[in-house]
Amino acid sequence: MDGVLTALAAFYGPLAPPPRDLFAFFVWEIVSARALPARRDMAWQAVKRIPALTPDAMFRAPKDDLKAAIEGLGGFEERLEALRAGSGHFRRHRDLPDIVAGPLLRATRALRDVPHLPPSAQVRALFFAGGHALPAVDDQTARVVARLAGVTAPAGPRRRRAARKHLQAAFGRDRDRLAQALVLLGHHAGHACVEHAPHCTVCPLKAGCRWAIARQDPAAGPA
């Protein structure tokens, strides 16, 4: 698996991990949605300069400043609504970061109530902002791991569990390496190893990907 990370890092270049502060993580997810990494990073730095990375600061931030920071991402009004709604939720629930860092079941339930935070981001929040040992394997990341390892489990909980076990076996308790893997694999899932018509011809992992090999030679393994 180390070779996979090395190849992806060389192919995509540096990719920043999400922040560990829960509200900053929320802002990161809103800024990142449907955005290229370069534009995401520019918008993120602009939001930091306002500054608007606490619930109160975001609530007070002038609309014109936020527009200047994130309008290049597209969908400004939608993103602004999400940021305002999120800041209001965090202001009403000041103990939310402590809850998310606490027992897993309560943390999971609390994240479901955060507006504009989809299930895949809720899973990532548990790992990156909550500090839980549970690897943040969503359906997209699980798809990449399953293709690489030749896992035949259908999309859904079984595939996510299989991918999680695979990553845990590869990295154990090394959270830094696991975080790097989740960032790189998640990025790869959205840009090359997409669900339909993946770009296997340009994929840096194609030589060792059991799924890609099977597509070229069905006798080589499961497709």
N, C-alpha and C positions, 0 to 999 in steps of 0.2 A: 504493500500500500504506500510505502514511502516513495517508491518510484512513480506512482500515480500522482502524488502531490507535487513531486519535482517537475514532472512533465506539464501538469496544469499550470503551475506557477510560472514556468518558462513561457508557456503559450499565451497566458492572459496578462502576465505582468503582475505588479503588486495589487492586491485587493485588501482593502481595509476591513477588519472585523467590525461588527456592530458594537456600539458602546455598552458598557456594563450598567450604567445608571438606567433605571427602568423608564423614566419619562424620556430621557434622551434616546433610548432604544425605540420608543414609540415614534418619536419625531423622525428618526432614521428610517423606520419602516414606511412612513408616509412619504418621505422624500424619495425613497428608493423605488417605490412602486412604478413599474413600467418606465424606468429611467435607465439610460446608459450609465455605466460607472463614472465616466468622466464628468457628465452633467450632474450626476448625483453628488459627486465629491465637491464640485463647485458650489452647488446649492447648499450643501451641508456646511461648508466653511462660511458661507454668507449668513446662514441662520445663526451660527456660532458668534459671528461678529455683531449681530444686532444688539445684545445677545438674547436668545429666546429658547434656552434649553432647560428651563424649569417651568413648571405649570404656571406660576405667577408671572414670570417674564413673558411667556407665550401669550398669556391672557392680556397683558398690557401692550404687547408689541403693536405698533401702528400697522394698519393694513398695507400702506404704501411700502413700508420697509419689508414686509413679508413678500409682497408682490415682486419687489426688486430682487429678492433672494431666490424665489422658486419659480417665477413665471417661465423661465427657460425650460422647465421640465414638462410644460403642458398641463392642462387640466387644473389651472390655478384655483378656480372657485371651489372645485371638488376637494383639492388638497387643503385649502384654507378652512373649509367647513370641517374637515377631519381634524385639523390641528386645533381649531377652536373647541370642538366637541371634546377632544381628548384632554385638553388643558382643563376644561371645566370638570371633567370626570375626576382627574387627578386632584384637583383642588377640593372636590367634595370628599375624596377618599385619600386623605393624607397618609394613611397607614398602608396604602397599597404596596409600596416597595417592600415593606416588612412582611406583608402577607405573602407576596410572591416568592420571597426568600425563605418562607417557612414551610410547613408540611405540604407535600405535593398535591394532595387532593384539594385542600383549601386554595392553594395557589392557582391550580387549574381552573377552579370555579370562578375565582376573582378575575382572571384574565378574560373569561368569556364575556364579562360585562363591559370591557373596555371598548368604546365605540371605534369602529373603523379598523379594528385589529383582527385580520382574518385568522382562521384556525392554524394555518401554517406558521404565521408570525407568533401566535400564542405559544406554539411549541418551541420556537426559537427563543422567545422571551424567557421561558423556564430555564434554558441552558445558559444563555449569554447574560441575562440580567438577574435571574433568580439564583444562579449558582448551583442548580441541581445537577446531579451526576448524569441524569437521563440525557443521552445524546439527542440533539434537536433534529431528528430525522422526519422530514415531511415527505409527502408523496413524490415530489420532484427529486429530492436527494435519494430517496429509496429506489427510484427508477434507475438512476445512474449506477448505484452500487449493485443492484440486481443484474443489470446488463453486464457489468464488468465481471461479476462473480458467477454468472450463469444461473442465478436464482430464478426458478420458474414459478414462484408464488404469484398469484394475481395481485393487481394493484389493490391497496387497502391495508388493513391492519397486519395481515400475515406478512406482506412484503416489507412493511415498515419494521416489524419485529426482526425479520431476517437481516435487514440492512443494519439495524441497530446492533445486533449481535456481531455482525461482521466487523463493524467499526470498533466496537468494544474489544474484540479479540485483537485487532490490529494495533490499537493505541492504549488499551488498558485505562489507567487513571491519568494519563498525560493530557490534561485539559487543553493546554496550548496547542498541541498537535491535533487534537480532536477538533478544536475550534477552527484551526486552519483547514482541516479536511472538510468541515461543514461549509465554510465559506467558499472554497474552491469547487467542491462538488455541486453546491447549490447554484453557483454561477454557471458552471458547465451545463447544468440541467436546463437553464433558461436560455442559453446561447448556442449550444451545439447539440447536446444530447436531449433534444426536445422530444416530446411524446410521439408526434407524427412526423415522418420524413426527417429523421435526424441527419446531421451533416457528417456522416461517418468518413467521407472522403478526406475531410480536412481535420478530423479529430486526432489530437496527439496521442490518444490512448488506443487507437484502432488495432494496433499490432497485438495487444494483449487483452482486448475486450472479447470475451467469449460470445457475446451477443452479435457483435459486428462480424466476427469470424464465421459464426453460424449462418449469418445472412448471405455470405459469399459462398459458403459450402455447407448446405444443410446437414451433411453427414458428420460435420465436425462437432455438433452439440445442439442444445436447445436454442430455439430462436424466440 
